[in-house]
Structures are given as structure tokens and as C-alpha cells.
């Protein structure tokens, strides 16, 4: 079978597509014929040895897959041969077949494409885990999303709207403001270029934000902590700005507020049932037409270097997906 292989830590450009032996399932695993692989910025890091997971060489990138079950043993999850499924596999997904723990497989409903399903786990999974599980966002509340034009931010905007929230998007340019609005943002604030605390308070009638979903960190974080409503929740999602901010803890005290980390990958391992429920909720929204993830482009496996190049150059405004023959 064919697989994209990372044989040296030279980044995406060092990947080659080669023939490798088909995987063999161990106890509790299924063999999945992969149809589509969702790519993420993390794939550019893992191929450089700069991600939190450092698999032994050679390995295949690709954390999100969708495909069809080819073989598996007895299980109590209702998974069966020839069933369309999706899964988060950390790495190894960029191959025609993969061995996957049966407990990680999520059935894909009829009418949901493999291409869409392959791109749900990471960005949308993080968004629903952050906003619902960690932020306890409820209908009628106001959520602020930083980096709202990026993949993670757009997903958070969409999920917050589906949960009935009013969404204020924070972006860095007029062009990105248009992207955030197309994702469903009710209001947009440009930063740098504005006083975030004042802008958010003005847009909320002085009350402040109930939830902040911060993908950026850096200089945006502290003013948004200051813009929290009474008993607001600040969600630490990522540090796209590169700087990890130091927040004065008295700001949380004065607002009766909370700060929570959103470590989706670890949450998937520690609470597989909760992850399964979140994925099923997302798939139901897609099936019903309420959630329409944007696919920017699909590439054949042979062009995975070009596909990852889009992410590496920060040019992606929608999901990048590799499809198999």
C-alpha cells in the first residue's frame, strides 16, 4: 500500500510517498481503509520534531482520518465491517490503510462525506470541548474568539453560534474580519489597533464577555481577562502569537472569574466517552445542515507536500484534506 513517510525531520518538504507493508491489527484494533485525511498545522511541526508527540522515524503524518472498516474483532460499540468511520489517531493517518483502536472509531452518518468527516476532529473537537465542557457556554451569553479567521477560531465562532451565543471575533485585518463574519461572528474587533477591553465592554453594554476563547495569547490576553463579565470564563486554547502571557491573578479575583486550559488531545484520552458524545453531536449538526465546515482544497496523497505547504505558509482559510484513490 502507499503511505506518506517522514524519514527525516526536515519538515513537510522531506516527505515521500512510498510503498509500505499493510498494517496488522493487534487485539482491540480495526483495519480502516482510509478515504480522507484532515491536515493541521501540527503536521508541519511533527515533521520537524517540534510537536509534543515525537514518533520514531519513519512515520506518517495525519491525525484525522475518515474511511471504511475493513476488518475487526468483536466489540460492544456496534462497529462493523464496511462501516464508514472517522477517528483521531495522533499521527499515521496519511496511508491507504491504518490500524486503529476500535474505541477511537466514530460511525459517520449517512449523507456526511468522508472529506467533511476527516476534518472535524481537531478544530471542531477542540471548539466544542472548550466551549461546552470547559467554558460551559449557554444560549444568550457572549463569547469572544481570538484568531477568529484561522481554522481553530472559525470553528469556535461556528460552534458558539450553534450553541446560541452572541460572538465577538478578534482579528488582525479587515480581510480577516470578512472571514470571521462569514463564519457567523456578530461583531468584529481589530487588534492590534484597538483597546480590546474597552471595545468588548462597549459591545456588551458594559457587562463584559461571559466566555473568552483565546487561540492567540500574547498581548491580546490580559485586556480580554480585564473584559470578562462577573463569573466569566477565560479559555486558554493556544499561543499563535508566540508569547505566553503572564496574567495578574487579582484580575480573576475581582471578577469572580475562572481561567481554564483547553487541552483537547489529553481530554480525548482521559474521557473517551465525552469525546465520542462531542463527535456525535458535531456529526449530527453536519448531517442536519446546521454545520457546514469549509474545505479550502483537497489533494491526492501524491501531493501531500504541496498540501502541507499551504498550512506551513499560513495560507489556509479552510480545511486542507488529502484524499486517497
Secondary structure, DSSP 8 states (H G I E B T S, - for coil): -EEEEB-SSS-GGG-EEEE-------TTEEEEEEEEEEE-HHHHHHTTT-SS----SSB---SEEEEEEEEE---SS---TT-EEEEE-SS--SBSEEEEEGGG-EE--TT--HHHHTTTHHHHHHHHIIIIIIS---TT-EEEEESTTSHHHHHHHHHHHHTT-EEEEEESSHHHHHHHHHTT-SEEEESSSS-HHHHHHHHTTTS-EEEEEES--THHHHHHHHTEEEEEEEEE---TTS------THHHHHHT-EEEE--HHHHHHH-HHHHHHHHHHHHHHHHTTS----EEEEEEGGGHHHHHHHHHTT--SSEEEEE--
